Every structure is written in C-alpha cells, then in structure tokens.
Amino acid sequence: MKLVDCVSEVEQQLQHAKLYFGHGTDNARDEAAWLVMAASGINVGTFDGDWTQELSVQQLAETEKLVLKRIHSGQPLAYILNSAWFAQTEFYIDERAIVPRSHIGEWIPECFEPWLDPTGVQNVLDLCTGGGCIAVALAMVLNQARFDAVDISTDALAVAAINARRHAVSDRIRLIQSDLFSALPGHRYDLILCNPPYVADQLMDELPLEYSHEPEIAFSGGSDGLTIIRQVLAESRAHLTQRGLLVVEAGSAALSVESAWPTVPFTWLMSANGESVVFVLSADELDAFGQRFV
C-alpha cells in the first residue's frame, strides 16, 4: 500500500472512532499522516514529500497497532509517541506534563517583534513552563539570554529537564519549582511568558476524553478561568525590567479577560488560525493600569 492510501485509510478509522484532535494536530487527516509516518519510521521533520512510496508489511502492521492503541486508549497521539512538535521543533513529552500546543509558539521565531527588541533581552521567565517547550524553543532563538523556567509541578519540571538537555540549552535554563513568583523574590526579567491554566470550572467536565490523560492542574483556572491570570497580572510588574514585556495566553478565558478589565489596552496577537488568545502588556502599560489588577 502506498503512503497516501494508508493515510487516507487511517483518517477514516480515526474519524469513525470520533476521537478529538487538538494535541499537535486539529484534524483527522493531519493526525493520520503523523501516525502513519511515525509507525513507519518516517521522520516527519525531514519528510521529502514522497506520498507515493510503498509501505512494507511490517510498516503496515506497526501502523495498525498504533491506530488501535490510539482508538482504544483515548490517549493523545503525542503521549503514545512521546513526541510533540512545537515552534517548528520536536520535543519529548509524557503524561507528567501537558502536551505543548500554546499559540505563543507562533511568535517565538520572531521573538515577539515589534513589541520586544530581542537584542536587549538578557533574562527571560517562563511561568507554568510544563514540559519546558516555550523556554527551550525561545532559548534556541535567543542564544544570548538566560532563562528561569518555573512550574509548581516537579513532575513537569522533570520533563522540562529532558527537553533542555535534548536541545543543548541546559546551561542557560534554570528549572525552578515554585507557585508562580513565590520563589523569585527580587528577580527581574526583560520578558515574562505564561501559558497558565485558564479553563473555567463549568468547562472542565466538558473537556474531551483526551484531556483526562493530561495533568488537571494544567487546565483548571477557577470559576471564571482567571485565577492564575489575575495573580500574574497583579504580580508581574514587580518582576519586569523598565522596558520589559509580559506575554500571556488566555485561551478560552480571553473574553473573560476583556470583561474583567475593559479599560486595559491589551494587545491581542492574531494566530494563524484566526484566534486572538495571546495578549501582551508592556511594563509601561502595567505601570499605568496595574492598580486595576490588585
């Protein structure tokens, strides 16, 4: 069977199983292609585009095994493969940390220009780092900067350590177990990034099965999804340099952010899929409007 035909067959199987696609892909076709190539030993990152290549009996057998595991376990494919792609880079992932899929990744190659001058960035803080993908991906671009990657979960930080070693940036990333800023007194940063838990309580029970395999602490954002976002907004200015920038993903709580602080001039970054769920605030803006967050 040709690769293209196998992908089409697997796509139909995944669709029939009514799985959820949102952990590295957002549709059955893309997930089928990822699954088949992984099972066949084809490197997704270096794939030459030859969809007509013939798959061997062994490759087809491995594909069938992987399809059955995906369907019957309900696990995100990223966990089954221990692999996830983020900011054009492959990362290790397992169930100790959330599967990376933050919209923040789209802005890492350009280092958040024009809102930030990357040449002036020396110290970066990644709050709620999870598996460390945001910090590691940005460290690979900002090779002059040093990073603190913070998470309340020691399990997640263990995954982050694997990724920092894998991409040879361990010497510039300090992994810190902390409840947000609590272990960072007196530290200031040119850039603070945060992809926090932002799912409101009423939405938690509505999440697809795949989400149940991820750490609940990575999702639960309180009654309105703003529990952690409020704290980040209230405390971040004390940890930014004078020209620093705060970048936060609000996800499903984006409308709640606007409703809670209607006079604050959030700049919302437009993602490739048309969503605007990541906002930026400068240190100057936090100086002017920070009292609204206290």
C-alpha positions as CSV (number, residue, x, y, z in Angstrom):
1,M,0.0,0.0,0.0
2,K,1.2,3.5,-0.8
3,L,1.8,6.0,2.0
4,V,-1.0,8.3,0.7
5,D,-3.5,5.5,0.6
6,C,-2.6,4.3,4.1
7,V,-3.0,7.8,5.5
8,S,-6.5,8.0,3.9
9,E,-7.5,4.7,5.4
10,V,-6.3,5.6,8.8
11,E,-8.0,9.0,8.6
12,Q,-11.3,7.2,8.0
13,Q,-10.7,4.9,11.1
14,L,-9.9,7.9,13.3
15,Q,-13.0,9.8,12.1
16,H,-15.2,6.7,12.7
17,A,-13.8,6.4,16.2
18,K,-14.9,10.0,16.9
19,L,-11.6,11.0,18.5
20,Y,-10.7,14.5,19.5
21,F,-7.9,16.2,17.6
22,G,-6.2,19.0,19.4
23,H,-2.8,17.8,20.7
24,G,-0.5,18.6,17.9
25,T,-3.0,18.4,15.1
26,D,-6.5,19.7,14.7
27,N,-8.0,17.3,12.2
28,A,-8.1,13.6,11.4
29,R,-6.1,13.9,8.2
30,D,-3.1,15.5,9.8
31,E,-3.1,13.1,12.7
32,A,-3.4,10.1,10.4
33,A,-0.3,11.4,8.4
34,W,1.6,11.9,11.7
35,L,0.6,8.4,13.0
36,V,1.4,6.5,9.8
37,M,4.8,8.2,9.3
38,A,5.7,7.6,13.0
39,A,4.7,3.9,12.8
40,S,6.6,3.6,9.5
41,G,9.8,5.2,10.8
42,I,9.5,8.2,8.5
43,N,10.9,11.4,10.1
44,V,8.1,14.0,10.0
45,G,10.7,16.8,10.3
46,T,12.7,15.7,7.2
47,F,9.9,14.1,5.1
48,D,10.7,14.7,1.4
49,G,7.0,14.7,0.3
50,D,7.0,11.4,-1.5
51,W,3.4,10.3,-0.7
52,T,3.6,7.5,-3.4
53,Q,6.2,5.4,-1.6
54,E,5.2,1.9,-0.9
55,L,4.9,0.8,2.8
56,S,6.2,-2.6,3.8
57,V,4.1,-5.3,5.5
58,Q,6.0,-4.5,8.7
59,Q,5.2,-0.8,8.4
60,L,1.6,-1.5,7.8
61,A,1.5,-3.8,10.8
62,E,3.0,-1.2,13.1
63,T,0.5,1.3,11.8
64,E,-2.4,-0.9,12.6
65,K,-1.0,-1.5,16.2
66,L,-0.7,2.3,16.7
67,V,-4.1,3.0,15.3
68,L,-5.7,0.5,17.7
69,K,-3.8,1.9,20.7
70,R,-4.9,5.5,19.8
71,I,-8.5,4.5,19.4
72,H,-8.9,2.2,22.4
73,S,-6.8,4.2,24.9
74,G,-8.1,7.6,24.1
75,Q,-4.6,9.0,24.8
76,P,-3.3,11.9,22.7
77,L,-1.0,10.6,20.0
78,A,1.8,12.8,21.4
79,Y,1.8,10.7,24.6
80,I,1.8,7.4,22.7
81,L,4.7,8.5,20.7
82,N,6.4,10.5,23.5
83,S,6.8,13.2,20.8
84,A,5.3,16.6,20.1
85,W,6.1,19.4,17.7
86,F,6.1,23.0,18.9
87,A,7.6,26.1,17.4
88,Q,8.9,24.0,14.5
89,T,10.8,21.8,16.9
90,E,10.3,18.3,18.2
91,F,10.1,17.8,21.9
92,Y,9.8,14.8,24.3
93,I,6.5,14.6,26.2
94,D,4.8,12.2,28.5
95,E,1.8,12.3,30.9
96,R,3.7,14.3,33.6
97,A,3.2,17.4,31.5
98,I,0.6,18.9,29.3
99,V,1.0,18.3,25.5
100,P,2.5,21.6,24.1
101,R,0.2,23.5,21.8
102,S,0.4,27.1,23.0
103,H,-0.3,29.8,20.5
104,I,2.7,31.6,22.0
105,G,4.9,29.3,19.9
106,E,3.9,31.1,16.7
107,W,5.7,34.2,17.9
108,I,8.9,32.6,19.1
109,P,10.7,32.6,15.7
110,E,10.3,36.4,15.5
111,C,11.0,36.9,19.3
112,F,7.8,38.9,19.7
113,E,8.9,41.8,17.5
114,P,7.9,44.6,17.2
115,W,6.7,44.6,20.8
116,L,10.1,43.5,22.0
117,D,13.7,44.2,20.9
118,P,15.3,40.8,21.1
119,T,18.8,42.3,21.1
120,G,18.1,43.7,24.6
121,V,16.7,40.5,26.1
122,Q,19.1,39.1,28.7
123,N,16.8,37.4,31.3
124,V,13.5,35.6,30.5
125,L,10.9,34.0,32.8
126,D,8.6,31.2,31.6
127,L,5.9,30.7,34.2
128,C,3.8,27.5,34.1
129,T,6.5,26.0,31.9
130,G,5.2,22.4,32.0
131,G,7.5,20.4,29.8
132,G,9.6,23.4,29.1
133,C,8.8,23.8,25.4
134,I,8.3,27.5,25.4
135,A,11.5,28.2,27.3
136,V,13.6,25.7,25.3
137,A,12.3,26.9,21.9
138,L,13.0,30.5,22.8
139,A,16.4,29.7,24.2
140,M,17.3,28.2,20.8
141,V,16.5,31.6,19.2
142,L,17.7,34.0,21.9
143,N,21.1,32.4,22.3
144,Q,22.4,35.3,24.4
145,A,19.6,35.1,27.1
146,R,19.3,33.2,30.3
147,F,16.0,31.6,31.4
148,D,14.1,30.7,34.5
149,A,11.5,28.1,33.8
150,V,9.0,27.8,36.6
151,D,6.3,25.3,37.5
152,I,4.5,24.1,40.6
153,S,4.8,20.5,39.4
154,T,8.1,18.7,39.9
155,D,6.9,16.0,37.5
156,A,6.5,18.6,34.8
157,L,9.9,20.0,35.5
158,A,11.5,16.6,35.1
159,V,10.1,16.6,31.5
160,A,11.4,20.1,31.0
161,A,14.9,18.9,32.1
162,I,14.8,16.2,29.4
163,N,13.9,18.8,26.7
164,A,16.6,21.2,27.9
165,R,19.2,18.5,27.7
166,R,18.0,17.2,24.3
167,H,18.3,20.7,22.7
168,A,21.6,21.6,24.5
169,V,20.3,24.6,26.4
170,S,20.5,23.2,29.9
171,D,23.4,25.6,30.7
172,R,21.1,28.6,30.2
173,I,17.8,27.4,31.6
174,R,17.3,27.2,35.4
175,L,14.4,24.9,36.3
176,I,12.6,26.2,39.5
177,Q,9.8,24.6,41.4
178,S,7.6,27.5,42.5
179,D,4.0,28.6,42.8
180,L,4.3,31.4,40.2
181,F,6.6,34.2,41.6
182,S,6.9,32.9,45.1
183,A,10.4,31.5,44.7
184,L,11.6,34.5,42.7
185,P,11.9,37.4,45.2
186,G,13.8,40.3,43.7
187,H,14.3,38.8,40.3
188,R,13.5,40.9,37.2
189,Y,13.2,39.9,33.6
190,D,13.1,41.5,30.2
191,L,10.4,39.1,29.1
192,I,7.9,37.1,31.1
193,L,5.8,34.5,29.3
194,C,3.0,32.5,30.8
195,N,0.6,29.8,29.4
196,P,-1.4,29.3,32.6
197,P,-4.4,27.1,33.5
198,Y,-7.4,29.0,32.1
199,V,-10.3,26.6,31.8
200,A,-13.3,27.7,33.8
201,D,-14.8,25.3,36.2
202,Q,-18.0,24.9,34.1
203,L,-15.9,23.8,31.1
204,M,-13.7,21.3,32.9
205,D,-16.3,18.5,32.8
206,E,-16.9,19.1,29.1
207,L,-13.3,18.5,28.0
208,P,-12.9,15.6,25.6
209,L,-11.5,12.2,26.8
210,E,-8.0,13.0,25.6
211,Y,-7.7,15.8,28.1
212,S,-8.2,13.4,31.0
213,H,-4.8,11.9,30.3
214,E,-3.1,15.3,31.0
215,P,-2.5,16.8,34.4
216,E,-5.7,18.5,35.6
217,I,-3.6,21.2,37.3
218,A,-2.6,22.4,33.9
219,F,-6.1,23.3,32.9
220,S,-8.2,24.3,35.9
221,G,-8.4,28.1,36.1
222,G,-11.1,28.6,38.7
223,S,-14.7,29.8,38.4
224,D,-14.1,32.2,35.5
225,G,-10.7,30.8,34.3
226,L,-8.9,33.8,35.6
227,T,-7.5,32.6,38.9
228,I,-3.9,32.3,37.8
229,I,-4.1,35.1,35.2
230,R,-5.2,37.6,37.9
231,Q,-2.2,36.7,40.0
232,V,0.2,37.0,37.0
233,L,-1.2,40.4,36.1
234,A,-1.1,41.6,39.7
235,E,2.5,40.5,40.4
236,S,4.4,40.6,37.1
237,R,5.3,44.3,37.1
238,A,7.4,43.8,40.2
239,H,9.5,41.3,38.2
240,L,9.8,43.1,34.9
241,T,12.6,45.5,33.9
242,Q,11.7,49.0,32.8
243,R,11.4,48.0,29.2
244,G,10.1,44.5,29.9
245,L,7.2,42.7,28.2
246,L,4.5,40.4,29.6
247,V,3.1,37.7,27.2
248,V,0.2,35.6,28.4
249,E,-2.0,33.0,26.7
250,A,-5.6,33.4,27.9
251,G,-7.2,30.7,25.7
252,S,-10.8,30.1,26.5
253,A,-10.7,32.8,29.1
254,A,-9.9,35.6,26.6
255,L,-13.4,37.1,26.7
256,S,-13.3,36.9,30.5
257,V,-10.1,38.9,30.5
258,E,-11.7,41.7,28.4
259,S,-14.8,41.7,30.5
260,A,-12.9,41.8,33.8
261,W,-10.6,44.7,32.7
262,P,-12.4,46.6,29.9
263,T,-10.2,49.7,30.2
264,V,-6.9,48.0,30.0
265,P,-5.3,48.2,26.5
266,F,-4.5,44.6,26.0
267,T,-2.8,43.9,22.6
268,W,-4.1,40.6,21.3
269,L,-1.9,38.7,18.9
270,M,-3.7,37.1,15.9
271,S,-2.8,33.4,15.4
272,A,-2.6,31.6,12.1
273,N,-6.0,30.0,12.7
274,G,-7.6,33.4,13.3
275,E,-7.8,33.2,17.1
276,S,-6.6,36.1,19.3
277,V,-6.0,34.5,22.7
278,V,-2.5,35.7,23.5
279,F,-2.1,39.2,24.9
280,V,0.9,41.4,25.6
281,L,1.4,44.2,28.0
282,S,4.5,46.4,28.3
283,A,6.0,47.5,31.6
284,D,4.8,51.0,30.9
285,E,1.2,49.7,30.4
286,L,1.4,47.8,33.7
287,D,2.6,51.0,35.4
288,A,-0.4,52.9,34.1
289,F,-3.0,50.2,34.6
290,G,-1.5,47.9,37.2
291,Q,-3.8,49.1,40.1
292,R,-6.8,47.6,38.2
293,F,-5.3,44.1,38.8
294,V,-4.8,44.4,42.5
